[in-house]
Amino acid sequence: MSFLKTDEGAFVALSDVREARPNSKMQIAVKMRSGEERTVSRAEWDEAYLHARTHVVPATQGTVLLHAVRDGKKDWIVRQPVLAWRVSVDGTADAITTTGAVRMADSCPAFQMPDGTVEDILGFYDSYEDWLAAVRADAV
């Protein structure tokens, strides 16, 4: 069950919301099952709605998230096993790793598939080595 934290600090069940409409650019007015009206921040609404409207699908064993990290002094590759995918109603999928869900809208990782191929936002690569060479070439 998902909950919303209202602007007054109360928690209400998302399932008790019967109507929602923008109140301003930053607020959503929600009408509860009881008829009571509350306001929540747009960020609070968006987060609760995202979690309420998703389902989790197991990832194929051997799928790995790859993320090139550059901090100016050192470059390295983060490799994390993908345990599952969180799929939203709009069809987007976020990887779930041992450190939590990686929101694809906030990051552009690559994924190594069990067959060894790699996919990132720019395309497909036949192997990890091919992808790594492209990442290194981009860093120069």
C-alpha positions in Angstrom: 0.0 0.0 0.0 1.3 3.5 -0.9 0.9 6.5 1.3 1.1 10.2 0.7 2.4 12.7 3.1 0.1 15.8 3.0 1.3 19.3 3.4 -0.1 19.2 6.9 2.2 16.2 7.7 -0.5 13.6 7.9 -0.1 10.3 6.0 -3.1 9.2 3.8 -3.4 6.0 1.8 -3.2 6.5 -1.9 -6.0 4.1 -2.3 -8.3 6.5 -0.4 -7.8 9.3 -3.0 -10.8 9.6 -5.3 -9.8 12.7 -7.2 -6.5 14.6 -7.8 -6.0 17.9 -9.7 -3.2 20.4 -9.9 -3.7 23.2 -7.3 -0.6 25.1 -8.4 2.6 24.3 -10.2 4.0 22.7 -7.1 0.9 21.3 -5.4 -1.8 18.7 -6.0 -5.2 18.9 -4.4 -6.6 15.5 -3.5 -10.1 14.6 -2.6 -10.4 11.7 -0.2 -13.0 8.9 -0.2 -14.5 10.7 2.9 -14.9 13.9 0.9 -12.2 15.7 2.8 -9.7 17.7 0.7 -5.9 17.7 1.3 -2.9 19.1 -0.6 0.3 17.3 -1.3 3.5 18.5 -3.1 3.8 17.5 -6.7 7.0 15.6 -5.9 5.2 13.6 -3.2 2.4 12.8 -5.6 4.7 11.8 -8.4 6.8 9.5 -6.1 3.7 7.8 -4.6 2.1 7.4 -8.0 5.3 5.9 -9.5 5.5 3.2 -6.8 1.8 2.5 -6.9 1.7 2.0 -10.6 4.6 -0.3 -11.1 5.3 -4.0 -10.9 8.5 -6.0 -10.5 9.8 -8.5 -13.0 12.8 -10.8 -12.2 15.9 -10.1 -14.4 17.5 -12.9 -16.3 20.4 -14.2 -14.3 23.7 -12.8 -15.5 22.3 -9.3 -16.4 24.8 -6.7 -15.2 24.5 -2.9 -14.9 27.6 -1.1 -16.1 28.2 2.5 -15.2 31.3 4.5 -16.2 32.3 6.8 -13.4 34.7 9.7 -13.9 35.8 12.0 -11.1 38.6 13.8 -12.8 41.4 11.9 -11.0 40.4 8.3 -11.8 37.9 6.6 -14.1 36.4 3.2 -13.2 33.5 1.0 -14.2 30.8 0.0 -11.6 29.4 -3.5 -12.2 26.3 -4.5 -10.4 24.1 -7.6 -10.9 20.5 -6.7 -11.9 18.2 -8.6 -9.7 14.9 -7.4 -11.2 13.2 -4.7 -13.3 10.6 -2.2 -11.9 8.2 -1.6 -14.8 5.9 1.4 -14.8 2.6 1.8 -16.6 4.3 4.0 -19.3 6.6 1.1 -20.2 9.8 2.4 -18.7 11.9 0.0 -16.7 14.3 0.7 -13.9 17.0 -1.8 -12.9 16.9 -3.0 -9.3 20.3 -3.9 -8.0 21.6 -4.8 -4.5 21.8 -1.0 -3.8 18.2 -0.3 -4.9 16.4 0.9 -8.0 18.4 2.8 -10.5 16.1 5.4 -12.2 16.9 5.4 -15.9 15.7 9.0 -16.2 18.4 10.1 -13.8 21.2 8.0 -15.2 22.4 6.5 -18.4 23.9 3.1 -17.5 24.8 0.3 -19.8 23.6 -3.3 -19.4 25.6 -6.4 -20.1 23.3 -9.2 -21.1 23.8 -12.9 -20.2 25.0 -13.6 -23.8 27.8 -11.0 -23.3 26.4 -8.2 -25.5 26.1 -4.7 -24.1 23.5 -2.1 -24.6 23.6 1.6 -23.7 21.7 4.7 -24.7 24.0 5.0 -27.8 23.5 1.5 -29.1 24.5 -2.2 -29.0 28.0 -3.6 -28.6 29.1 -7.2 -29.4 31.0 -7.5 -26.1 32.0 -5.8 -22.9 35.4 -5.1 -24.4 33.8 -3.3 -27.4 31.7 -1.2 -25.1 34.6 -0.4 -22.8 36.7 0.7 -25.9 33.8 3.1 -26.9 33.6 4.5 -23.4 37.4 5.1 -23.3 37.4 6.7 -26.8 34.6 9.0 -25.6 36.7 10.0 -22.5 39.5 11.3 -24.6 
